[in-house]
Amino acid sequence: MIWLLRRLVIAPAVIGLTVLMWVTLPIWLIVAAFVSPRLPGRWRALRVLWIAILYLTAEAILLVELLGLWIASGFGLWIRKPFFERVHYDLVEFTTRIIFREARRVARLKIVTEGPAPDAHPGKPILVCCRHAGPGDSFTLIYALMRWYRREPRVVLKDTLAWDPAIDVILRRLPARFISPNPAAGSDLESQIGDLATGLDENDAFVIFPEGGNFTPARRERAIERLRKLGLDKMAARAEDMLHVLAPRPGGFLAALDAAPDADVVLVAHTGLDHMLRVSDVWRELPLDKEIIMRWWQVPRDEIPVARDDRIDWLYSWWERIDDWIEENRPV
């Protein structure tokens, strides 16, 4: 019944709120202009208002377009056909391009990439493992993969993101999985992830966040304690030495490796927004005026171990390397 709440209550509410925001826009502009001089930052309230209106508008337009595509596909009968899948990918790419263009212009957000990009080995599928920290990191990664490298992502995301109605609808129609970082007993998440990673072609990118959630100091401590309870003391000791990342949960990544034997692995670290952990942090930092640095490493398939334990050790070694990179590049 939760999906009915999202589709029949939350989605129309987003559209209604967007219409209300535009109808009352003169009032919001007057209020924002009045309070901006009293806030730190240049025209802070006006810039935040524009970003909020932009996001709401993009969300509302997407929902209307998605409804139209559902009708055009025979009321969902052909919605998963290749033609409609391509249309949905184009919608995602266009929407994220508009949002990030305005983020660069209004919020003065800059994205810098380092290292070999995912087009370094064209014609091969890739498995993308990214650290998870700060607001919007998954959106930034998807934007980079689609806009710059022309990849079609298959994404494994936390189930809480399904409360965003547009994300919920789009990713139910594209190859994707919403998962809980703490699944119920008996849940076979590895099989679901393996199914999602099966059949990758030359322009696909399977995306997974092995940490299972955004980094916070409390989550880092819980992850270490979880390893100790499982009797994995050596892994817990290694996790304690990593100060900026959570201990990776290897099960889903290993399932994807087995399901995509021809895929190279791309590891992604980023820094710039990772110190924004609470709502108060986000408000204090907006407008951003920030630089996001994304570091890519591409590992050919033949350099990845075969045995399961060796693969886990390999993943932990890479996470230690990512932790060192973050220490060297994190914002002051």
N, C-alpha and C positions, 0 to 999 in steps of 0.2 A: 504493500500500500504506500510505501515511502515514495516510489517513483510517480504515483498518481499525485501526491502532494507537490512534487517538484514540477510536474508537467502542467497540472491544472490550477495550482495556487501560486507557486513562486514565479513561474515563467510569465503569466499574465500580470503579476504584481510588478515585475521588473519593467515590462512595457508601460504599464500605467504610471509608474514612478518616473520613467523617462519623459513621458508626455507632460506630466505635472512639472518636472524640472524646466522644460522648455517654455511652458506657458507662464511660469512664474520667474523666468530668467531675469527680467529687469530688477526684481526685488533682490534676488541673489547677488546680482552684480553690484547693486548699491551697498548691500551689507558687506560684501567682500572688499569693495573699494574703501569703505569706512574703516574696517578693522585692519586692513593691510599695513598702513603706516605704524600701527601699534604692535606689529608682530616682527620678529627677526626675519631677515631675508627680503629681497626686492620683490614687491607685489606678491607676497607669499600666498595670501588667501585667494587672490584672483587666479594664480597659476594652479593651485590645488583644485579650485572650483572647476577650471577648464578640464583638467585631467579626469576629474570625477564625471563630468558631463560627457566627455568623450567616451569613457569606458561604458557608461550606461547606454549611450546611444548606439555604440557598436554592438553591445549585447542585445539590445532591443531589435535592431535591424537584422542581426543574425537569426534571432528567434523567428522573425517573420519570414525570412528567406528559407529557413529550415522547414517551416510549415508548408511553404510553397513547394519545396522539393519533395516533401512527403506526399503531397497531393499529386504532383507531376509524376511520381514514381508508381502511380496506381495505388495510392493510399498505403504506401510502404511495401507494396508487393515486389518492386524491383529496386528498392533503396540500396541494396548491397551489390548491385551490378557494377562492373568496372567503370561505366560511364558516370554513374552517380557518385561512386567513390572518388573519382578524379575531381568532380565538381566540388565535393566537400573539402578535399585538400586545397583546391584553389581558393575557396572561401576562407579557410583558416589562414592561408598564406597572405591573402589580401588584407584581412582584418588585422593580423599581427603587424603587417608592414605599416598600416596607417597608425596604429597605436604607438609603435616604436619611433616612427617619424615624428610624431607629435611629442613623444617623450624626449627625443633629442632636441627639438626646437623649444619647447616650453619648459621642460624640467632640466634641460641641458645635461641629458644623460648621454654618456659616451661609452661605446663598447669597443674594446680592443682585443684582438685575438693574437695568440702566440703559438708557435709550433706548427707541425704539419696538420693541415685541415682535413676534414673527411673526404675531400676530393683529391687527396694525394694519391689514392689508388682507385681511379674511376673504374666502374664496371664490376665492383665487388660489393656484396652486402656487408654491413658493419653492425657490430654490437656496441652501443654507446653506454658507458658507465659513467655517471656523473655524481659528484658530491651534491649533497642536498643541504642548502643553508641560505637563509634570507628569503625575503618575499620576491616572487617572480622569477626565480632561477629556472624553473622548468619552462616557463614561457619564453625566457631569453634563449634557452637552448633550442627549443622547437623553432623559434624564429630564425636562429642562425642556420639550423639544418635545412629548413625549407627555403629561406630567402637567398642565402649565400651559396649553399652547396647542392640545392635542387634535390634533396632527399625527401622521401615519403616516410615519416616517422610512424613506428608502431610503439606505443607508449604504455608503460606500466606506471600507474599513478595511485596515490592514496585515495581511498574511497571518500574522504571528506571533500575532495574537489568536485565530486558529483553534485554537491549542493549548488554549484554555479549552473544555472539551467542550460546555458548555451554549451558549456563544456560537456555537461551530461548528455545532451542530445547528440552532439557531434561525435563524441567518442563512443557512443553506443552504436553508431553507424559505420565507424572506421575501425580498423584493427587496433584494439586497445583493451586494457584491463584495468578496472578499479579494484584495488586490493586493500585489505586491512593490514596495517603493520603488526597487529596482534590478532591473527586469525583464530577462529573458534576451533576447538578440537575436531579433528577429522577433515579439516579443509585441506584439499590437495592443491595448494597454490603453485607448487612446482610444475605440476602437469598443465595447469592453465597457462603458466608462463611459457612452458615448452611448446604448447600448441600455438601460442601467439608468435613465437620465434620460428616456427616451421614455414618453409617455403619462401624465405626472403629472396628477392631478386636484386638485380644490380643497382637499383636506385633506392633500395629500402634501408632504413636505419632503425634497428630495434633499440629502444631507449629504456634504461632501467636505472633506478637510484638505489644502490645496494644498502644504503644506510637505513632505509625505510621511513625516514622522516627528517624534518629540518633539524639541524644541529642546535642544541642548547646545552649548557653545562649540566642541567639536571638529566637530560636524556643521555648524555655521555656517561654519567655515573650509573644510570640504570642499565645501560648496555653492558658496562663492565661487570656490574653485579649479576646480570643475567648469565654472562659467560662463566662466572665463578660458580653459580648455582648448577650449571650444566657440567661442572667438573673440568672446564676448558681453561685451566689456570695459565697455561702458556699464552693462549690467545688473549686472555684478560690482561696479562702483563704487557703484551704488545699494545693493546688498546689503551692502557694507562699512559703509555709513552706518546700517544697521539693526542695532541691538545686541541686541535681545531676540527676534527672530524669524529663521527661516530664509528664504532667498530662495524665493518660491513657484515651484512647477513648474506652468506654466499649461496644459499639454496637456489634462489631464483636465477642468479647469474649463471650458475653451473647448469641449470636446466636449459637456459638459452644457448649456452655453448654446445651442449649435446644436440639440441634441435637444429642448430645452424652450423654444420661442420665446415662450411666454406667461408664463413664470415671472419673478417679481421675484427680486432677489438680496438675501440677508441675510448680513451679515458679522458675525462674533462674535469678540470678544476676551475674555480672562478673565485674572485674576491672583489669586494667593492660594496656589497650590500649585506654581507654576512654578519655584521655587528648589529643589524636591526632585528632584534629578537622579539620585541613587544610592540603593541600598538603605540605606546608612548614613544618608542624609538622611531617608528615610521613617521609619526607626526613631527617629531623634532627634526628629522632629516629632510622632510619635504619643504620646498622643492629640492630635488636631489642635488643637482650640480655635482654629479659624481661620475667616476670612471669605473666601469666594470672591465676587469681583465679576465679573459677566458684563455686557459692554457689547454692545448690539445696534445695528446700523445697517441700515435697510432702504432699498434703492435701487430705484425703479420701473424697469421694463424699458426705457422710452423714454429713460432717462438713461444707458444703457449703450452704448458705441460699437459700431459694426457691423463695422468692419474688424479683422482679426486682430491686427495690430501695435498698433492703438489699444486693443484690449481688453487686451493684455498690459501696455501702459503704464498703463492704468486699474487693473489688478490690483496692479501694483507700487506705484502711488500710494496705493491703499488699505492695502497692507501697511506702507508708510511711516507712514501715519496711525495704524495699529494699534500700530506700534512706539512712536510718540510717546505714545499713550495708556497703554501699559504702563509707560513710563518715569515717567509722572505718577502711576500708581496701584499700582505694585508694592509688595509688603510690605517693611517695613524689616527 
